[in-house]
Amino acid sequence: MPFEFSHIGLVAGDKKLPCLIAKFAKKNKIPLTVAGINGCVNPELLKLCKKENFKKFFISELSKTISFFKINGVDTVVIVGGVNTAKFKFTFDLLRMAFKLLFIKNKYDGILRLVISEFEKAGFKVVGIQDLMPELLVQKGVMTDVLPSLKNMDDMKFGIPEALKFASTDKGQSIIVKDKKVIATEKFSGTDELISRASKIKNSKGAILVKVVKPQQEVRADIPVLGVNTIKSLAKACFDGVVVQANKTIIENKDEVIAEANKHNIFVLGV
């Protein structure tokens, strides 16, 4: 690994990625302290952590999280998992961050940068899950037995610059493309909701999902993720496949994702 650390502090949102970090720490015999985000914690994570090294915090309790990590001897922090279901509590931290956000253009990425800067000012090194587990990154090329058609490739060539253009607005990082037209764009509710919404558009069958990294995105805390639920959503919508950026996208469980994609005749392409 390109850096040294002795104790990982995990800020855990929802879904499977926090569990992967816990398993990584256990496998490599690295001490792990977990600050679970209240309202988001995957029950499976609790089974992978020592009770004395796990505590839930409201997403607005940054100072308490930092103190918890310091008391436990953490030197390196990893922030992974979604926060859509996070519970809020009014704190001085929340008021202070809200004031700073007034002067930042891209609010969502701005929040992440502010959070990371607070950890760094407290003396922690902040790294991404891809720094610890680079094997999770999508590689360049077609990952499935299913290959994109010429029509899919035309949509992909059109869709990537359109997705990057959309991502620069800070509204999302995914779009749905059909016949070299953008038929739907992501909202805060996420990729699966985007697919569901796009599937209700007339003649949307055969569309593709294009998912990219936003310009200046803070990938240490918010790297694009491809999981099996997205593949299932694509299958339900009768879409043809998904295009993501290679080496800039995490695949949650490669074998499971690829098996599900092959099962439903969906291609997965890293570019």
C-alpha positions in Angstrom: 0.0 0.0 0.0 1.2 3.6 -0.7 0.9 4.7 2.9 1.3 3.3 6.5 -1.4 3.1 9.1 -1.9 1.2 12.3 -5.6 1.8 13.2 -8.5 2.4 10.9 -11.5 4.6 11.8 -14.5 3.8 9.7 -17.3 6.3 9.2 -20.0 3.9 8.1 -23.1 4.7 6.0 -25.4 2.1 4.6 -25.1 -0.8 2.1 -22.2 -3.3 1.8 -19.0 -1.2 1.5 -18.6 -0.6 5.2 -18.8 -4.4 5.7 -16.0 -4.9 3.1 -13.8 -2.5 5.1 -14.5 -4.4 8.3 -13.6 -7.7 6.6 -10.5 -6.1 5.2 -9.4 -5.0 8.6 -10.0 -8.4 10.2 -8.2 -10.3 7.4 -5.2 -8.0 7.7 -5.3 -7.9 11.5 -5.7 -4.1 11.6 -7.5 -2.6 14.6 -10.8 -1.0 13.5 -13.0 1.5 15.3 -16.4 2.2 13.7 -18.6 5.3 13.9 -21.9 4.3 12.5 -24.1 7.0 11.0 -27.4 6.9 12.9 -30.2 5.6 10.7 -27.9 4.1 8.1 -25.9 1.2 9.7 -26.1 -2.1 8.0 -27.0 -4.8 10.7 -24.4 -7.1 9.1 -21.7 -4.6 10.1 -22.5 -5.0 13.8 -21.6 -8.7 13.6 -18.2 -7.8 12.1 -17.1 -5.3 14.8 -16.1 -5.5 18.4 -18.8 -4.0 20.6 -16.4 -1.7 22.5 -15.1 -0.3 19.2 -18.5 0.6 17.7 -20.7 3.5 18.4 -23.5 5.3 16.5 -23.4 9.0 15.9 -25.8 11.5 14.2 -24.4 12.7 10.9 -24.1 16.1 12.4 -22.0 15.0 15.4 -18.6 15.4 13.7 -16.7 16.6 16.8 -18.0 13.6 18.9 -16.9 11.3 16.1 -13.4 12.8 16.0 -13.1 12.5 19.8 -14.2 8.8 19.6 -11.6 8.1 17.1 -8.9 9.9 19.0 -9.7 8.0 22.3 -9.4 4.7 20.4 -6.1 5.5 18.8 -7.2 5.8 15.2 -4.7 7.3 12.7 -6.5 6.7 9.3 -10.1 7.4 8.5 -12.2 5.8 5.8 -15.7 7.2 4.9 -18.0 4.8 3.0 -21.7 4.1 2.5 -24.8 6.1 1.6 -26.5 8.6 3.9 -29.9 9.0 2.4 -31.6 7.6 5.5 -29.4 9.4 8.0 -31.0 10.9 11.1 -30.2 14.6 11.9 -29.8 16.4 15.2 -29.1 20.1 15.6 -25.5 20.6 16.8 -23.0 23.4 16.7 -21.1 21.3 14.1 -24.1 21.5 11.8 -24.5 25.2 12.2 -20.8 25.8 11.6 -20.8 23.6 8.4 -24.0 25.3 7.1 -22.3 28.7 7.4 -19.2 27.5 5.5 -21.4 26.0 2.8 -22.8 29.5 2.0 -19.5 30.2 0.3 -19.2 27.0 -1.7 -20.7 26.5 -5.1 -21.1 22.7 -5.3 -22.9 22.0 -2.0 -22.8 18.2 -1.9 -19.1 17.9 -2.7 -18.5 20.9 -0.5 -19.9 19.1 2.5 -17.6 16.1 1.9 -14.6 18.3 1.5 -15.5 20.2 4.7 -15.9 16.9 6.6 -12.6 15.5 5.3 -10.8 18.8 6.2 -12.1 18.5 9.8 -10.6 15.0 10.1 -7.3 16.2 8.6 -7.1 19.2 10.9 -7.6 16.8 13.8 -4.5 14.9 12.6 -6.0 11.9 10.8 -5.1 10.7 7.3 -8.3 10.3 5.2 -8.2 7.6 2.4 -10.7 6.1 0.1 -11.8 2.5 0.1 -10.1 2.2 -3.3 -6.8 3.0 -1.6 -7.2 0.1 0.8 -8.8 -2.3 -1.7 -7.8 -1.4 -5.3 -9.1 -4.8 -6.5 -12.6 -3.4 -6.1 -12.1 -0.9 -9.0 -13.7 -1.6 -12.3 -11.2 -2.4 -15.0 -11.2 -1.2 -18.6 -13.2 -3.3 -21.1 -16.3 -5.5 -21.1 -16.6 -7.4 -17.9 -19.6 -9.6 -18.9 -20.1 -12.5 -21.3 -22.7 -10.2 -22.9 -21.3 -7.7 -25.4 -22.7 -4.2 -26.2 -24.2 -3.9 -29.7 -23.1 -1.3 -32.2 -26.2 0.7 -31.2 -25.2 0.5 -27.6 -21.7 1.7 -28.5 -23.1 4.7 -30.4 -25.2 5.5 -27.3 -22.1 5.1 -25.1 -20.0 7.5 -27.3 -22.8 10.0 -27.1 -23.5 9.4 -23.5 -20.1 9.8 -21.8 -19.6 13.5 -22.7 -23.3 14.2 -21.9 -22.9 12.4 -18.5 -19.7 14.5 -17.7 -21.6 17.7 -18.7 -24.5 16.7 -16.4 -22.1 15.7 -13.6 -20.5 19.2 -13.7 -23.8 20.6 -12.4 -23.4 18.7 -9.1 -26.9 17.4 -9.5 -25.8 13.7 -10.0 -23.4 11.4 -11.9 -25.7 9.1 -13.9 -27.9 9.5 -17.0 -30.0 7.2 -19.1 -29.3 7.2 -22.9 -31.4 5.8 -25.8 -30.9 6.5 -29.5 -28.3 9.1 -28.8 -30.6 11.1 -26.6 -30.6 11.7 -22.8 -34.0 10.4 -21.6 -33.5 10.9 -17.9 -30.9 12.3 -15.4 -30.2 11.3 -11.8 -31.7 13.1 -8.8 -30.6 13.0 -5.1 -32.6 9.8 -4.6 -29.9 7.8 -6.6 -29.3 5.5 -9.5 -31.9 2.9 -8.9 -34.6 5.5 -8.7 -33.3 7.0 -11.9 -33.6 3.6 -13.7 -37.1 3.1 -12.4 -38.2 6.6 -13.5 -36.6 6.2 -17.0 -38.3 2.8 -17.4 -41.7 4.5 -17.4 -40.8 6.6 -20.5 -42.3 5.4 -23.7 -40.0 3.3 -25.9 -37.2 3.2 -23.2 -36.5 -0.5 -23.7 -32.9 -1.0 -24.8 -31.5 2.1 -23.1 -28.2 2.2 -21.3 -27.0 3.6 -18.0 -23.9 5.9 -18.1 -22.3 6.6 -14.7 -19.3 8.9 -14.3 -17.2 10.7 -11.7 -18.1 14.4 -11.3 -15.4 17.0 -12.0 -13.5 17.8 -8.8 -15.4 15.0 -7.0 -14.0 14.1 -3.6 -13.6 10.4 -4.4 -12.1 9.5 -1.0 -15.6 9.8 0.4 -17.9 9.6 -2.7 -16.6 7.3 -5.5 -19.2 5.9 -7.9 -20.4 2.4 -7.0 -21.9 -0.4 -9.1 -23.8 -3.1 -7.1 -26.1 -6.0 -7.8 -29.2 -3.9 -7.0 -28.5 -1.6 -10.0 -28.1 -4.6 -12.3 -31.5 -5.9 -11.0 -33.0 -2.5 -11.7 -31.6 -2.5 -15.2 -33.0 -6.0 -15.8 -36.5 -5.0 -14.5 -36.4 -1.9 -16.8 -35.4 -4.0 -19.8 -32.3 -1.9 -20.4 -29.3 -3.2 -22.2 -26.4 -2.4 -20.0 -24.2 0.0 -18.0 -21.1 2.0 -18.8 -18.8 3.3 -16.0 -15.4 4.9 -15.8 -12.6 2.3 -15.3 -10.4 2.8 -12.3 -12.8 5.4 -11.0 -15.8 3.1 -10.1 -16.1 0.6 -7.3 -17.9 -2.7 -7.9 -19.3 -4.0 -4.6 -19.2 -7.7 -5.3 -17.7 -8.4 -8.7 -18.6 -12.1 -9.0 -22.2 -11.5 -7.9 -22.7 -8.4 -10.1 -21.3 -10.1 -13.2 -23.3 -13.3 -12.6 -26.5 -11.2 -12.3 -25.7 -9.2 -15.4 -25.0 -12.4 -17.5 -28.2 -13.9 -16.1 -30.3 -11.0 -17.5 -28.3 -10.4 -20.7 -26.9 -7.1 -19.5 -23.5 -5.8 -20.4 -21.1 -4.1 -18.0 -18.4 -1.9 -19.7 -15.5 0.0 -18.1 -14.1 2.9 -20.3 
